[in-house]
Each structure stands twice: as C-alpha cells, then as structure tokens.
C-alpha cells in the first residue's frame, strides 16, 4: 500500500491525501478543478483548515504528494467526491461516483483496493462495483451477499467522521467504521488506514457502514431539530430558550443541544434525506426533523421581515439589515448547505430593506450572493437598523452592539 490515489481534493479528500503522504505514502490527488490542482502543487491549499497547509507544503516539497487532473495506477484508491441531490425531491445524485468509476476502471489490476469515503445512500458501494465490473469484465469483483468469496479487487466503504476546523487531528485519532464488500476487503482496507489512524478500526460490511454514517448524522439532526422546535415554541410563549435549555440540562440525563438559524454543511443537512429517500414510510421522525430544520431559516426570515415592517411603519423608508455570518458553523469558511446563505439570498430579494453581509472568513461573496455587499463587522453595525446574528463566530461574541439596534439572535450569543 505504498502508492495511493485520492479522488476529490475538497474538505475531506485533501486532508486525507495529505495525511497519507505525511506518513510516507506516495500520493496522487485527483480533482477536476484546475485551480485546486495548481494550488496544491505549489504547496498551498484552496480551503481553510487549521494546520493543513503546513502538512501539504511539506508533503509536496518531499515529493510525496502531487495533484493531477488524471489518476495514475496505485495500490489503493480512495474516493471522496460529492453526493448531492438530483433535485428538490432529495434523490441522491451518484453521478460523481460514476464518473470516478469510469476513470478508475482502466487502471485496476488484481489485488488493488478501492475504498469509497463519500457519504452515500445504502447500496452505493454495490452500485459502484457494478459500474466497475461493467467496465472490466476481465476482473472479478466482490459481492455483498457472498462475503467469504475471493475476488480480484478488494472494495470497501469507510466514511469520514471529522469536524471541520479539527480535521487534521480527528483524521488520526477518531475511530473508523470499515465495511468491506467481503471479509477480505475489510482487512485490506484496514491495512490502508492503519498507516496513520490511531483510533479503532471497526469491522463491518458495506451496507452497515453506509447506514452507520447516515445514522450518526440523522441522530444529530433529530436532536438539533428538538432544540430548534423548542426555540420557536419559546419565542411564541415569550420564554428565553437559552435559559430554558440551560436549566433543563441540569437534569443528569438531559443534554439538549443549542438551537440555531437552521442546519447546514455537507453532512447533517443532506445525509438524513438519504435514509428518508430509501425508506419513506418508516423514517418518520427523521423526515420530521429534516423538515423542522429546513424550516428554521424561513422562521428567522419572518422575524427579520417583521422588524423591517415595524421600522417602515415608524418612518424609516428602507431599513438596513446586517446579517452576521454566512458559514454553516462557527469559525470556518465553509458555506455548503448553509442556512445563513439561504437567509441572505432571500433577504437580498426584499426591496424594503438594504442588506449588508458580514462573514470574516471569506474575501468575496459566493455565487448567488453577488448582488449583496460584503461588509466589515464595524461597518455593518455602524449602519444597521437591524442586526441578525446567524453564526456564532468568535468575532461576533466580542462585539458590543449599540443599544438602539434591534437584534435578532438566532444562535444565543447575547
């Protein structure tokens, strides 16, 4: 397992590739983004992740890590590409995995290991095997229902379970669930990760590993939905939800999470729908949690617009609204599936208000927010009539807001 090829150089693929290279493997990282490839080959990174750039630079300088638009033959292949939705019905889109399978198939040789890391619906690993087998009829591939059968290629599913902002540390210390299509595939995949993982490598099959990843994120989603629902109930009853949760959490067996402006990110906001999509009649709690968390940004928008209407009725023709935070969680630059971004997009269509956007972790606004203005925190608070705190960035916790500004605090900073 000296030569490793990693498909997808994003928030998971790049740290994973860098970690293998840092621990002595020869790693080729593959991505369709020319900018990302060029940046990495210069020893720099195109994402924000503490501690990662130094590791990438050292690995590139040592010749252990290189980025490319095309894969090369390796002993092991790891796939960390996106699995978004096809449309509004939350049907999983496996086209990125299919494209990787097409590019990978011609390179495969007997004894190679293929590991899918992308968060995927149950059965995705088996679907990937079908695509590979269709392209390479000269090789034998493992079958899920024949776990003891030998095959030419070893295939497993091993999801990431890291926290953005702590990826470098957690890639090493966190336990990993490794689900092989066969028992031998599981053992081969364990060999790959043992190069740098100090956490426990937990053995199972591919379907159970896929479901484990979805279950972990659905569990968190359901618990966040409970907190978000409490926040909306408390608002209606004129109760401080933050005090309420703090008091309830003094019970020795109660641990309510914190409400927010919604739920974002590439995992929790997406993965539970994969369960619902395959099990629509059974996944009732999971569906309800998703619907609550998807509605929360709309609720925040309603609160903002209510304050805009009040100020207009008091004679302010076009109130200025400052939205603090665009990332999906505090102190990172990741905007994927961010509820704050969705709130910003809809507020920018409100002709009754001037909207200022504050996100200290980015330099320019992403696609969909080009019509907005990226402001500094001081500029926004100086000009704003209404401030909506959407993300609990550290910078916002240190800011004292003027007493005459109406504040909508979706994350409990104040």
C-alpha positions in Angstrom: 0.0 0.0 0.0 2.8 2.4 -0.8 1.0 4.2 -3.7 -2.4 5.8 -3.0 -4.7 7.7 -5.3 -7.3 10.0 -3.8 -10.2 11.2 -5.9 -11.6 14.6 -4.8 -9.4 17.2 -3.2 -12.0 19.1 -1.1 -12.6 19.4 2.6 -12.1 15.6 3.2 -10.1 14.4 0.2 -7.2 16.9 0.5 -6.6 16.3 4.3 -6.8 12.6 3.7 -4.4 12.7 0.9 -2.0 14.9 2.9 -2.2 12.6 5.9 -1.2 9.5 3.8 1.7 11.5 2.3 2.7 12.8 5.7 3.0 9.3 6.9 5.2 8.1 4.0 2.9 7.0 1.2 3.3 8.2 -2.4 0.0 10.0 -3.0 -1.6 11.3 -6.2 -4.6 13.5 -5.5 -7.1 13.9 -8.4 -9.6 16.7 -8.9 -11.4 18.3 -11.9 -10.7 21.8 -10.5 -7.5 23.1 -12.3 -7.2 25.9 -9.7 -7.2 23.4 -6.9 -4.6 21.2 -8.6 -2.3 24.1 -9.3 -2.6 25.5 -5.8 -1.8 22.2 -4.1 1.2 21.6 -6.4 2.5 24.9 -5.2 2.4 23.6 -1.6 -0.7 25.7 -0.8 -4.3 24.9 -0.1 -7.6 26.2 -1.6 -9.7 25.6 1.5 -9.5 26.8 5.1 -8.4 24.1 7.6 -6.1 24.9 10.6 -2.8 23.1 10.3 -3.4 21.6 6.9 -1.3 23.9 4.7 2.0 23.1 6.6 1.4 19.4 6.1 0.6 19.8 2.4 3.6 22.0 1.8 6.0 19.6 3.4 4.5 16.6 1.6 4.7 18.4 -1.8 8.2 19.6 -1.1 9.2 16.0 -0.2 7.7 14.7 -3.4 5.2 12.6 -1.5 2.1 14.4 -2.7 1.1 15.7 -6.1 -2.2 16.8 -7.5 -3.4 16.0 -11.0 -6.4 16.1 -13.3 -5.9 12.4 -14.2 -5.5 9.3 -11.9 -2.5 7.0 -12.0 -2.3 3.3 -11.1 -1.9 2.8 -7.4 -2.2 0.1 -4.8 -5.2 1.7 -3.2 -7.8 4.2 -4.5 -9.9 6.4 -2.1 -13.0 8.2 -3.4 -14.1 11.4 -1.6 -16.3 13.2 -4.1 -19.7 14.9 -3.5 -23.0 13.1 -3.4 -25.6 15.9 -3.7 -29.3 15.8 -4.6 -30.6 15.4 -8.1 -33.5 17.8 -7.5 -36.0 19.1 -5.0 -37.2 15.6 -4.1 -33.9 14.8 -2.3 -33.0 11.9 -4.6 -29.2 11.1 -4.2 -27.0 12.0 -7.2 -24.3 9.4 -7.6 -23.0 10.8 -10.9 -19.7 11.9 -9.3 -19.0 8.4 -8.1 -20.0 7.1 -11.5 -17.5 9.4 -13.2 -14.7 8.3 -10.9 -15.6 4.7 -11.6 -15.3 5.3 -15.3 -11.9 7.0 -14.9 -10.7 4.4 -12.4 -11.7 1.1 -14.1 -9.0 1.1 -16.8 -6.3 1.4 -14.1 -7.4 -1.6 -12.0 -5.1 -4.6 -11.5 -5.6 -7.7 -9.5 -5.0 -7.1 -5.8 -5.9 -3.3 -5.9 -8.0 -1.8 -3.1 -10.9 0.6 -3.8 -12.4 2.5 -0.8 -15.5 4.8 -1.1 -15.5 7.5 1.5 -18.2 9.8 0.1 -21.3 9.9 2.3 -23.7 7.9 0.3 -27.1 6.1 0.5 -27.2 2.5 1.4 -26.2 0.4 -1.6 -23.9 3.0 -3.2 -20.8 0.8 -2.8 -22.6 -2.0 -4.5 -23.6 0.3 -7.3 -20.0 1.4 -7.7 -19.0 -2.2 -8.0 -21.5 -2.7 -10.8 -20.0 0.2 -12.7 -16.5 -1.1 -12.3 -17.5 -4.6 -13.2 -19.3 -3.5 -16.4 -16.1 -1.7 -17.5 -13.7 -4.6 -16.5 -15.2 -7.9 -17.4 -11.7 -9.4 -17.2 -11.6 -9.0 -13.4 -13.7 -10.5 -10.7 -15.4 -8.2 -8.1 -16.8 -8.9 -4.7 -20.5 -9.4 -4.0 -22.3 -8.2 -0.9 -24.2 -11.4 -0.4 -21.1 -13.5 -0.8 -18.8 -12.2 2.0 -16.5 -15.2 2.0 -15.8 -15.3 -1.7 -12.5 -14.2 -3.1 -12.3 -11.6 -5.8 -9.5 -9.8 -7.8 -10.4 -6.4 -6.4 -10.9 -5.5 -2.8 -13.7 -3.0 -2.2 -14.9 -1.3 1.0 -16.8 1.7 2.3 -15.2 3.8 5.0 -17.0 7.1 5.8 -15.2 10.1 7.3 -16.4 11.4 10.7 -14.4 14.6 11.3 -15.2 18.0 12.5 -14.3 21.0 10.2 -11.7 23.0 11.9 -10.2 19.9 13.6 -9.8 17.6 10.6 -6.1 17.2 10.9 -6.4 15.9 14.5 -9.5 13.9 14.1 -8.4 12.0 10.9 -5.8 10.4 13.1 -7.5 9.8 16.5 -11.1 9.1 15.6 -12.3 5.5 15.3 -13.2 4.5 11.7 -16.0 2.2 10.5 -14.7 0.0 7.7 -17.3 -2.0 5.8 -15.9 -4.4 3.2 -17.9 -6.0 0.4 -16.2 -9.2 1.6 -14.3 -10.0 4.8 -11.1 -9.9 2.9 -11.9 -6.5 1.6 -12.4 -5.2 5.1 -9.0 -6.5 6.2 -7.3 -4.9 3.1 -9.0 -1.6 3.8 -7.8 -1.7 7.4 -4.2 -2.1 6.1 -4.7 1.1 4.2 -5.9 3.2 7.1 -3.6 1.7 9.7 -0.8 3.7 8.1 -1.9 6.8 10.1 -5.1 6.1 12.1 -4.5 5.6 15.8 -8.2 5.2 16.5 -10.0 1.9 16.5 -10.8 0.3 13.1 -14.2 -1.2 13.4 -15.1 -4.0 11.0 -18.4 -4.5 9.4 -20.0 -4.9 5.9 -20.5 -2.1 3.3 -24.2 -1.6 3.9 -23.9 -1.3 7.6 -21.0 1.1 7.3 -23.1 3.2 4.9 -26.0 3.2 7.3 -23.8 4.0 10.2 -22.6 7.2 8.7 -26.2 8.3 7.9 -27.3 7.2 11.3 -24.7 9.3 13.1 -25.8 12.5 11.2 -29.5 11.7 11.5 -29.1 11.3 15.2 -27.6 14.8 15.5 -30.2 16.3 13.1 -33.1 14.9 15.2 -31.6 16.4 18.4 -30.9 19.8 16.7 -34.5 19.8 15.4 -35.7 19.3 19.0 -33.7 22.4 20.1 -34.9 24.4 17.1 -38.5 23.5 17.7 -38.1 24.5 21.4 -36.8 27.9 20.2 -39.8 28.5 18.1 -42.2 27.4 20.9 -40.4 29.5 23.5 -40.5 32.6 21.3 -44.2 32.3 21.0 -44.5 31.9 24.8 -42.1 34.8 25.5 -39.6 32.4 27.1 -35.8 32.8 26.8 -34.9 29.5 25.2 -31.3 29.7 26.1 -32.1 30.0 29.8 -34.7 27.2 29.4 -32.2 24.8 27.9 -29.5 25.6 30.4 -32.0 24.9 33.2 -33.2 21.6 31.6 -29.7 20.4 31.1 -29.1 20.4 34.8 -31.1 17.2 34.8 -28.5 14.4 35.0 -29.9 12.6 32.0 -30.8 15.6 29.8 -28.5 17.2 27.3 -30.4 19.4 24.9 -28.3 20.9 22.0 -28.3 24.6 21.1 -30.8 25.9 18.5 -29.6 28.0 15.6 -30.6 29.5 12.3 -31.0 26.0 10.7 -28.7 23.2 9.9 -26.0 23.3 7.2 -22.9 21.6 6.0 -22.3 18.7 3.6 -23.4 16.0 6.0 -26.2 16.8 8.6 -28.3 18.8 6.2 -28.1 16.2 3.5 -27.5 12.7 4.8 -30.8 12.1 6.7 -32.7 12.6 3.4 -30.8 9.5 2.0 -32.5 7.4 4.7 -35.9 9.0 4.0 -35.5 8.6 0.3 -35.0 4.8 0.6 -37.4 4.3 3.5 -40.2 6.9 3.1 -42.8 5.1 5.1 -40.6 4.1 8.0 -38.3 7.2 8.5 -41.0 9.4 10.1 -39.0 11.0 12.9 -36.0 11.6 10.6 -38.2 13.3 8.0 -39.9 15.5 10.6 -36.5 16.6 12.0 -35.3 17.5 8.5 -38.5 19.5 7.8 -38.1 21.4 11.1 -34.5 22.2 10.5 -35.2 23.2 6.8 -38.0 25.5 8.0 -35.9 27.3 10.7 -34.3 29.7 8.2 -37.7 30.7 7.0 -38.7 31.4 10.5 -35.7 33.6 11.0 -36.5 35.5 7.8 -40.1 36.0 9.1 -38.6 37.5 12.3 -36.3 39.9 10.4 -39.1 41.0 8.0 -41.4 41.7 10.9 -38.8 44.1 12.3 -38.3 45.7 8.9 -42.1 46.3 8.6 -42.1 47.9 12.1 -39.3 50.3 11.3 -41.0 51.2 8.0 -44.2 52.0 9.9 -42.1 54.3 12.2 -40.9 56.3 9.2 -37.6 54.6 8.2 -38.2 54.2 4.5 -35.6 51.4 3.8 -34.1 49.9 7.0 -30.6 48.5 6.8 -30.3 44.9 7.9 -26.9 43.4 8.8 -26.7 39.6 8.6 -23.8 38.4 10.7 -22.3 35.1 9.4 -22.7 33.1 6.2 -20.7 29.9 7.1 -22.7 26.8 8.1 -20.9 26.7 11.5 -18.7 29.0 13.6 -15.1 30.0 12.7 -14.8 28.3 9.3 -15.2 29.5 5.7 -17.4 26.5 4.5 -20.7 27.8 3.1 -22.1 24.4 1.9 -25.8 24.0 2.6 -25.5 26.9 5.0 -28.9 28.2 6.3 -27.3 31.6 6.7 -26.6 31.7 3.0 -30.2 30.8 2.2 -31.4 33.6 4.6 -29.1 36.0 2.8 -30.3 35.1 -0.6 -33.9 35.6 0.3 -33.3 38.9 2.2 -31.5 40.3 -0.8 -34.7 40.0 -2.8 -36.6 42.1 -0.2 -36.9 45.5 -1.8 -38.0 47.0 1.5 -34.5 46.6 3.1 -30.8 47.3 2.5 -28.8 44.2 3.3 -25.2 44.1 4.5 -23.5 40.7 4.7 -20.7 40.0 7.3 -18.5 36.9 7.0 -15.0 37.4 8.4 -13.8 34.1 7.0 -14.2 34.9 3.3 -12.8 37.5 0.9 -15.6 37.6 -1.7 -19.2 36.6 -1.9 -20.1 33.2 -3.5 -22.3 32.6 -6.5 -25.9 33.5 -5.7 -25.0 36.4 -3.4 -23.2 38.6 -5.9 -25.8 41.3 -5.6 -25.1 41.7 -1.9 -22.4 43.8 -0.2 -19.7 42.1 1.9 -19.1 44.5 4.8 -16.8 44.5 7.8 -18.4 43.9 11.2 -17.8 47.6 12.3 -19.3 48.9 9.0 -22.3 46.8 9.3 -23.1 47.6 13.0 -22.5 51.3 12.4 -25.0 51.4 9.6 -27.6 48.8 10.6 -31.0 49.4 12.0 -31.5 45.6 12.5 -28.8 43.0 13.2 -29.5 39.3 12.7 -26.8 37.0 14.2 -26.8 33.9 12.2 -23.5 32.2 13.1 -21.7 32.3 16.4 -18.3 33.4 15.1 -15.8 34.4 17.8 -15.5 37.9 16.3 -19.2 38.4 16.9 -19.0 37.4 20.5 -16.5 40.2 21.2 -18.6 42.9 19.6 -20.8 45.2 21.7 -23.8 46.2 19.7 -25.4 49.7 20.0 -28.4 49.8 22.3 -30.6 51.4 19.6 -30.2 48.5 17.2 -32.9 45.7 17.0 -31.1 42.4 17.4 -32.3 39.0 16.3 -30.0 36.5 17.8 -30.5 33.1 16.2 -27.5 31.4 17.9 -27.6 32.7 21.5 -24.6 35.0 21.5 -26.3 37.7 23.6 
